[in-house]
Amino acid sequence: MPRSEDSYAPRKRPVMGQPLFSPSSVFWRVNRELASGLAGPRAVLMQIAHPLVAAGVAEHSRFRKHRLARLYRTSMAAAAITFGSREFALRAIRSVNQKHQQVHGVLKTQEGIFPAGTQYDANDPELKLWVLNTIVDSTLLVYELFVSPLSDDEREEYYRDSLLVARLFAIPERMTPPTYAEFRSYMSRMLEGNVITAADTACEIARALFSPSVEGTLLFLGSAIGIGLLPERLRHEFGFLWNERREFWLNRTAAASRRVRGHVPSILCSSPVATLSHLRALMTS
């Protein structure tokens, strides 16, 4: 049975001035956590492990001069969509879609399985689906490791709300996995197949981001958890060093975070943007 447009919508249809997602939703609860920001570096590295995404970043961004630009833009867009008013969220999505219209070209050399001359376009729905799903996958992974485990129903609800984001970014319904289980199958297929690989351009971007400098060193340190949570194959292809000691550190840090988080009021662990938006929603409801 085909899914209707409303099947993607949050449980409470927002009125103008209110956010797209309910503050009581799992989507809001997970994304409001400051710890969820740790997912950003992992998601970005997984995104550029698609050679056509990497080409778009390399040819149409200033990542060498502005290392944090993509991570910042991604986090700001995510905050606007999740916590901003309905009007602000839709405006942010239109802005992203318009910028994507300028990002297209052809590969200059072979990258992974893609030969030189292969066309890429940031508005290609397959690329947009991969980018969105790396964010969903990374956010859920980080939340469960550093904040609290989720039930199967909570994962399903979170994923269901992410489908609204997919629709707003014009990703066709026929391409989006309809359930969380099928989403997991999609991620496994992509990571076990031959499309996703840290090819030359992706590695060049990573080296530029983390090149020896004050900014590069700080960015690398801030990305250590995200690097540690990468699929092992990608971490190896990017050339990141990882060992049992670092794995032990990551697991101990995550366990300590979960213990502490259980005793800290949510407002102290939440994004200020989420808190202000929640207050605004209460005042306009």
Secondary structure, 3 states (H helix, E strand, C coil): CCCCHHHHCCCCCCCCCCECCCCCCHHHHHHHEHHHHHHHHHHHHHHHCCHHHHHHHHHHCCCCCCCCHHHHHHHHHHHHHHHCEHHHHHHHHHHHHHHHCCCEEECCCCECCECCCCEEECCCHHHHHHHHHHHHHHHHHHHHHHCCCCCHHHHHHHHHHHHHHHHHCCCCHHHCCCCHHHHHHHHHHHHHCCCCCCCHHHHHHHHHHCCCCHHHHHHHHHCHHHHHCCCHHHHHHHCCCCCHHHHHHHHHHHHHHHHHHCCCCHHHHECHHHHHHHHHHHHHC
